[in-house]
Amino acid sequence: MTVTPARQPSFALGRLGDLWIVLGTDRPLYAGAIAVQALAATFSYVVPLVPQAVIDGVFSAPGTRMGAMSAWIIEKLGGADVVRADLWKPGVVIAVAAVAAGLLNVLRGWMTARAAQRSVRRLRERVHARLVRLPVPFFDANESGDLLQRATSDVDTVQNVLANQIAEMGRAILLLLIAIPLMFAIDWRMAIASTVLAIPVVAFAGLYFRTVSDRFRTKDEAEGRLTAKAQENIAGIRVVRAFGRQSFERAEFRERNAAHRDADIRLFDGLSQFWALSDVTCLAQILLVLVVGLTLVSSGSLGAGEFFFFLFATNMYIWPIRHLGRMLADLGKAAVAIERLHAIMDPAAENAGDEVRSEARGETAGGARRSASGTGPAHAVLPVGGIRFEGVRFAYPRGNTVLDGVDLTVGAGETVAIMGPSGCGKSTLAALLLRFHEPTSGRITIGGTDIRSLDRSLLRSRIASVLQPPFLYSRSIRENVAIVRPELPVAAIAEAADSAAIHDSVLRFQRGWETVIGERGITLSGGQRQRLAIARALVRDADILLLDDALSAVDGETERRILNAMRARRGRVPTIVIAHRLSTLAEADRIVVMEHGRVTDQGTHVELIARDGLYKRLWAIQAELEDEERVAVASDGEVPR
């Protein structure tokens, strides 16, 4: 039965509507926060309305104009005489309204923060889940520091907008929208005078939003490049020190830092221009209210209380409206952040749809599919048979051809060694077998089945691979070896480690298998890292074993121990060994020689040294070097081994 994976919400390029998508199941909570904000804004206007009514209906001279709104409020408070006798009553109403508005604002803040935090947590998890699924060419084309910037800083930008800016923007707009009908209900002349400059402020904020978005994008991209350089220097600090590149790296960092500074300055220049112009506009709006209000009060056509309300209300909404520019600027930054996240989250960028199908079917991370009952995994294996590369060609984008028509067969249970000069395409064959890349033409089959028809998750889970350079996690040695089978007992781990000639070394560590190694295994030697990677591959009950130059950093004696252990396992599964050291190749069932992206020769060790070719020449060079070493050791009075 064909299972259609659940549709993932798409991140439309540059659309702030995607913020609503990010909220997901927390949309009702966020919508409730907006409703609470509207109620809080309504209570906020009770605070100036009651003093207005008291001033015009109680303290003004008899015959002074009292508007309909003030008359209605005085009536609800019990009449002018009651209010005059009990002035504490309007005071209580004002206090209750202020407290209610404050509590509702607190509730709104709690609701928006909770919705934003939960939504952004899901966004972070989705970004990470997408990153670990994206195809290898995506990472070849993007700096890891820039991707880190997107997964952290850009997500934090979205969180800030959801938790703060949208709510504040809603508050500013609601304060204006609620004020307009109240003002027109009290006095249309003052209503016009109080709102005439609010429209230019809002329009200017919108125009500024469009302008500043490009500056935010430039600044964010500059920050990403700066982060990438810092991350690269930290990860490669030993190379920087070893080659004395501190001055060069500092100069390059300064260059990127200067570009980031210039982008920041340009951004803040725009911000300062907006703040200056909006400040002038807001102050002009308040001045207009003062001039028009005092003129109308002096002519007797506006009550003093009504003038108080307009002055108070204008101050209440004009400054939040003025902050719309800052809020829209943050929205512009969020739009840029979403656009940058779009490059990760867009389903069209995902080139591993079969992994999604695997998850939809309930397969585990190890590639075993869950049984129908869901109580345990059912064993999942690759098609039975050997591996065939049939006319495989491959070229990297905008690069030279790496493989040019490779035909190669690895029989079931056969160990095939591949050798050749650097750049001839050996490691590319391994990458194609693991489907890190797809052949430009030709095909690769396992048991006669084209691997492009197999789920990547299944394919990779059934290939035990040791790639260059070996990657180790900053965890314990036991966790690194058993990373794909954490349930394995230490005895099984120790058996694989013994085959990889690393068990004795582990026992010499102070904490043994629980020793925590540094980032990428930096506290271990190169040979120890390789041997741990081999042990990690051996603990997998895999259908194919792939070793890519996995013994280059170990000494000769250790290499012999590992090869002897590998010979004991020969015949179990197809094994591909990629190596430069000829001693590693000699014991293989068949040796394949590659040059210029093609297979130029193949055969056993005996067959290849019997005929002219690259293998024979390299073997002769290696034998000559070994003879010179034995002579040098003997001349020092030592017995050669």
N, C-alpha and C positions, 0 to 999 in steps of 0.2 A: 504494500500500500504506500502510495506516495504521500509524504508528509510535507505540508507547506509550512515553512517556518513563520513564526509570528512576525508581522511587519513592524520594523523598527521605525519610530518617528524620525523623519528626515530633518536635517538642519539646513533650512533654506538660506542661501547665500545672502548675508547682510540684512536679514529680516529680523527685526526685534520681536516679531510675533513668535519667534522660536523660544522666547522667554516663557511664553505660555505653555509651550510644549515641554520645556524643562520642568515646569511645576508638576506635571503629571498628575498623580493621585492627590496632590496637595492643593489642587486648584480650588476646591470648595473652601478650604481653610483660608486661602488667600483672598477669595471673593468675599468671605465673611469679614476679613480684616478691612476691606474697602468699605463694606456697609457700616462697620463700626466707626471707621474714619468719618463717614458722612454724618453719623449721629453725633460724634464729638464736635465736628465743625458747627453743627446746628446749635449745640449747647454753648459753644464759644460766643455766639452772637447774642445769647440771652444776657451776657455780662454787660455789654454797652446799652442794650435796649431798656433794661430796667432803670438805670440811672437817667437815661433820656426822659422816660416817662415821669420819674420823680421830679426832675428839674423843671419840666414844663407844666406838670399837673399839680405840684405841691409848692415849690419854692418861687415860681414866677409870679409877678404881680397880677392881680385880677384883670381879666380882659386880654391877657397875653395869649397869642396864638398857641393852641395845642393841637397837634396833628391827631389824625384818627388812630394811628398806631399807639401813641402815648395814651390817648383816652381809653383805648381797649385794655391796655395793661393796667392802668389805674383802676379801672372797673373790676378787673380780675383780682386785684389786690384788696378790694373791699371799698374803694372810693377814696377820694382825696382826703376827707376828714380822718378816716381810719389810718391811712398811710402817714398823715401828718402826726397823728397821735402815737403811732407805733412804727417808727422809722426802722426798727430792727427787722420788720418783715421783709422789705425789699433787700435788706442786707443779707438775710438768710437765703432768699432766692438767688441772689448773686453768688453767694458762697456755694450753695448746692450746685448751681450750674457750672461754676468753675471747677469744683471737685469732680463732678460727673464728667466734664470734658477731659480733665486730667486722667481720671481712671480709664476712660474709654481710649485715650491715646496710649496709655500703658498696655491695655489689652490689645490694641491694634499692633503695637510694637512686638508683643509676645507672639501674636499669631503670624505676623509676617516673618519674624526671625525664625520661628519653628518651621514654617513652610519652606523658607529659603534654605535653611540648613539641611533639612531632609532631602529637598530637591537637588541641592548641589552635591550632597553625598552620593546620590544616585548618578548624577552627571559624572563625578569623578570615577565612579566604578565603571560606567559605560565607556568613558574615555580610555581607562586602563584596559578594559576588556577588548576594546577595539585595537589598541596599540599592540597587544600581544597576538592579535589575529592578522594584522596587516601584512602583506607580502614583503619579502626581503627587499625587492627593488625600491619600495617606499622608503626604507631606512637608508638605502644607498644614496637616495636623492635628497635626504633631509639630515641636517645636523642634529645630533642627539640633544645638545643644549637647547636648541630652538624647540624641539619636541617637548623637552622638560618644561620650558617656559609656557608652552600651550597647556600642558596638563596641570600646571600649578597656578601661575600668575593669571592666565586668562580665565581659568575656572574661578579663581578668587574674585576677579572683576565681575563676573556674572553673579556671584554670590552677593557682592556689595550692592549691585543694582537691585536685585530682588529683595534684599533685606532692608535697604534704606531708601534708595533714590526713587523707585516707583511709588512707594508709600508716601514719601514727601511730595512728590509731584502730584499725586492724588489729593493730598491735603491742600496744596496750593490752589489747585483747580477748583476743588470743592468750596474753599473759602471764598473764591471769586464768584462762583456760580450761585452760592447761597446769598451772598451779599447783594448781587444785582437786583433780584426781585424785592428784597427788603428795602433797598434804597429807593427804587422807583415807587414803592408803596408809600414811602414817607414824603419824598419830594423829588420830582423828576428832574428839576434843574440841578440840584445837588448830585443826583445820581449820575447825570451826564458828566458834571465837573469832576466827580470822584472816580470815574472809570475811563475817561477819554484817553488817558495816556497808558492805561493798562494794556490796551490792544497793541500799541507799538512795542511795549516791553515783551509781550508774548511773541509777536512777529519777529522781533529782533533775536529772541532766544532760539526760535526755530531756524532762522537763517544762520545763526552762529553754530547750531548743531550740525548743519550740513557742511559748514566750513571746517569745523574742528575735527570731524571724523577722519579726514585724510591725514591731519596732523597726528592724531592718535595712532593711526595705522603706521605711519612712518616711525613714530616713537616706539611703538610696540615691537616692530621688526628690528629696530636698532637695539632694543633691549634683548631681544632673542639672540642676535648675533653676539652681543656682549656676553650673555650667559653661556653661549656655546663655546666661546673662547676661554672663559674661566673654567668651564667643565673640562675642556680638552687639556688645559694646562695642569689642572689638579690630577686628572687621570694619568697624564704622561709626565708627571713631575720628575721621575727618575731619568727619563730620556732627556728632558730639558737640562737637568743638572749634568748628566753624563757628557752631553755634547756642548756644554757651555752656552746654551741658547737663552740664558736669562735676559740679556739685553735685547735680543731680537724679539722675544715673546713679550717683554714689557713694552717695547715700541709698538708692536701690533695691537696689544691690549689698549694702549693709550690712544691709538688711532680709532679703534671701535668705541672706546669710552668717549672720545671727543665727538664722534658722530652721534652717540646717544645724548650727549650734553647739548649739541646743537639742535637736535630734534626736540628735546625738552624745553630749551629756550624758546624755540619757535612756537611750541604749544602754549607755554605760559605767557608769551607775548600776546597771543590771541585771547587768553583768559583775562589778562590785565585790561586789555582794551574793552572787553565785554563788561567787566566789573565797573570800570570808570564810566562808560556810557550809560549802563543801567542804573548806577547810583545817581547820576545827574537826572535821569528820567524819573526815577522814584521820588527824589526830592522835589522835582518840578511838580509832580502830581500832588504831593502834600501841600506845597505852596499854593497851587491852584485851588485846592479845597479851602485853605485858610482865607484866601482873597475873596472867593465867591461866597463862602459861608459868612464871613464877617460882614460883607456887603448886604447880604439878604437879612441877617440878624438886625443890622442897624436900620434897615427899612421896615422891620416888623413883619416881613413875610416868611421868616423862618425862626422857629423857637430855638432858644439857647440849648435846650436838651437835644434837639434834633441836630444842631450843629456839632454838639459833643459826639453824638452817635456817628456822624459822617467822618469826623476826624479820627475817632477811635477805629471804626471799621476800615477806613482807608489804610491806616497803619497796620491793621491786622492782616490784610490780604496782600498789600503791595510788596512787602519785603519777601514773603514766600514766593510770590510771582516773580520777583526779581531773581530769586534763587533757581528759577526754572532753567536759567542758562547753565548753572553748574550741574543741575540734574540732567539736562539734555546733553551736556558735555560727557557726563558719566555714561549716559545711554549711548553716546557715540563711541565711547571706549568699549562698551559692552558689545555694540554692533561689530566692531573690529575683532573683539575676542571671539564672538560667535563665528565670524567669518574664518578666523584662523582655526577654530575647532572644527569647522565644516570640512576642512581638508582631511581631518582624521575620521570624522563621524559619517561622512557621506557614504552611503552603501555602495555607490558606484566605484569608490576607491578601494573597496574590499574585494580582493581577488581570491578569496578563499571561501566562497559561498558554501562549499561542501562541508566546511567545519561547522557552519551554522546549521546545516542539515543534520550533522552528527549530533549536535546538542539538542536539536528538536526531537531526535529519535531517542535521546536519553543516554548517549554514550558517555562514558567516564573519560576523564582526562588521559588515562592510560590507553585509551583506544578500545577497551572492552565494552561491549554493548550490554546494557542492563537487560535482564530477562523480562518476560512479559509480566511477571508478577511484581517486578520492581524490587525484589528482595535481594538480588545479587547480580553480578556480571556474568554474561555468557561469553565464552572465549571467542575472540575475533582474530582471525589470522589472514595473512595474505594468500593469494592463489599459490598452489603448490607448484614448484618448478624453479628453473633458473632465471637469470636476468639477461635480457638482450638489449643492446643499444643498436638500433637499426637506422643507418644513414643519418645520425644525429649531427645537426649543425646548430651552432649557437653564436650569437654576437650580442654584446651588451649595447644598450642604447647609446648612440653617438660614439661607439667604440669599434675596434677592429674585431674581425671574426676570431673567436677563440677555438671553437671546434668546427672542423670542416669535413663532415661526412664520416663520423666514427661508427664502425661496425665492430661490436664486441659482444662475446657471450661469456657468461659466468654460469657454469653448470650448477645444478642443485648439489650442495655439499662440497663444491669446489672452492679452493682458495686461490684467488688470482691476485697477483701483485702488479701494480702499475708504476712504471718509472719513466723519467724523461726530464729534460731541462725545465727550469722554471719558466712559467708562462705557456707551457705546451697544452694546458687544459685539463690536467689531472684533477685538481680540486673542483673544477667546473663540472666534471662528470659526477662527482659526489653531490654537488649542489643540485644538479638536475635530477639525480635519483631521489633526493629528498624533496623535490619539487619546490625548492627555494626560487627557482627560475623554471621557465618552460622552454623547451627546444624551439629554435627558430624554424626548424624543419626536422623531419624524421620522428621517431618515437622510441620510447623505452617501455619494455614489457617485463612483467614478472609472471612466470607460468603462462605466458601467452596473452596475458591481459594488459592492455595499455594502462599505464599508471595514471593517466589523466582521467580515467573512469573511476579511480579509487579515491575515497575520502582522504584528504591530506592528513587528518588526525589519525586515521587508521594506518596509513602508510608509514608515517613517521614513528608511530608508537611501536611498529613491528620491525623497525630498523634500529639496531643498537649502533650508535655512531660516536666516534671520537674525532672532533673537528679541530682545526687550527685557527687561532690559538685556543687551547682548552679553557673553558670558562667555569669558574667555581664561585659558589655563593659565600657570603660572609656568614657562614653557619658552622656547625660542628662538622668534623670529618665524616661522622656516621650519617648525618643528614645529607651531606653532599653525595655520598656514594649511593644512598638509598632514596635519592630525590624522586625517582619515578615509582618506587615501591617502598613507601615508608613503613609498611607493616612488616618488612623483613626482619627476622631476628638477627642479632649480632653475629651469630655463627655463620649464617649464609653470607652476610656481608664480608666477614673475615675470609671465607673461602674464595670469593671473587677477588678480594684484595691480595690474597696469597698468590693467585694466578697472575695478578698484575705486579707482583714483587713489591708491594707497598705495605704489607701487613706488619712486617718487622719494624719498619720505620715508624708506623703509627704507634706501636706499643712503646716505643722509646720516648714519645711525647709525654709530658707530665700528666695530662688528663686522658691520654689514650684516644679512644674513638670520640670522646666528647670534647676534644680540643677544638676551639673555635678558631678558624683561620681568618685572615684579613680579607678585605675586599678583593674579589677576583683571585683569592688564594695567594695574595702577595707575600704572605709570611712563609710560603713554601718555596722550594727551589723549582726550577723549570721541569726537571725530571720528576719530582714528586707530584707536581700538578698533572703532568701527562699520565703518570701511573694511576692517580686517583680517577682521572677521566676514563682510563681503560677499565678500572674496577667498576665504575658507574655503568659502563656499557655492558660489562659481563653479567651484572646482576639482573639485567633484563632478559626475560625468556623470549628472545626475539627470533624473527625468521631470517634476518639478514644481519651480518656484522660488517661495519664499514669503518676502517681505520685510515684517517688522512694524516700521514706523516706523524703518527702517534708515538714513535720511539726516537725522534730526532734529538731529544734532550737527555736521554739516559745513557749510561756508560755501557761498555761492551758486555761486561759480566751480567748486568741487570737485563740487558737486551736478550742474552741467551736464556736467562731464566723465564722471561716472558714468552719468548718464542717456543720454548719447550712446553710451557703450559698451553700455548695456543695450538701446538701440534696435537696435544692430547684431546683437544676439542675439535680437531679437523674432521670434516665429514658431516658435522651436525647441520650446519646451515651454510648457504653461499656466503663467502667472505671476500671482501675487496680490501686490499692493503695498498695504500699509496705511500711511497717512500722514496727517499733519495739515497739512503744508505743501502748499499748492495747486499750487505750481510743480512739485512731484514728481508730482502727479496728472495734470497737463494733457496730457501726451503719451501717456497710456494709451489703449488701444483703446476702453475703456469705463470710466466712473466710476460707482461705486455709492455712494449716499448712505444712511447708516444713522442712525436716531434711535429711541431708546427700545427697542432690541432688534429693530427691524424695518427692512426695506429700504423707504425712502420715495420714492426716486427713483433713476434711473439713465439714463445716456446718455453721449455724448461731451462733451468740454469745451464745444464750440460749442453743443450742444443744451442743456446745463444752464444756461449763462449767458444763454440766450435766453428762459428761462421762470423765473417766480418760484419761489423755494425756498431752502433752506439754502445750497446751493452758490453761487447767485448773490449772496446777501447776504455770504457770507464772501469771495467774490472781489472784491466792491466794497470791502469793508473793507480787504483786502490792497492793492488798487490805490491806495486813498486814502493808506494808510501809506507806500507806495513813493513817491507824489507828494510827500508832506511831507518824506520823506528827501532826495529830489532837490533840493527847494527849499532845505532846510537846508544841504546840501553846496554848492549854488551860491552861497548867501549868504556862505559862508566863502571865496569866491574860488577854489574848486576846480572843475574840470571834472568833471561827473558822468559815470560810466561808462555 
